[in-house]
Amino acid sequence: MNNVLMGAEVIVSILLIVVVVLQSSKSSGMGAVSGAADSSFGGKERGLDGLLSRLTVILGVIFAVLSLVLGAFMHQY
């Protein structure tokens, strides 16, 4: 079971890295407030950016849950 969970976590982590790298930059730098704040704080994103944003959240949650489950299994034995 540990091997299956570790394999799934590796696959999810690679997918998460790929999805984050594919996203376009939304601002010119750290601390810059621009029109991107509208889409970040409740506005609807459309197209590929919206899809990548949703995939990032979904894969992040899956990665966190897998990490917690794997940690519980490792402590059990």
Buried (B, 14 or more C-beta within 10 A) or exposed (E): EEEEBBEBBEEBBEBBEEBEEEEEEBEEEEEEEEEBEEBEEEEEBEEEBEEBBEBBEBBBEBBEEBBEBBEEEEEEE
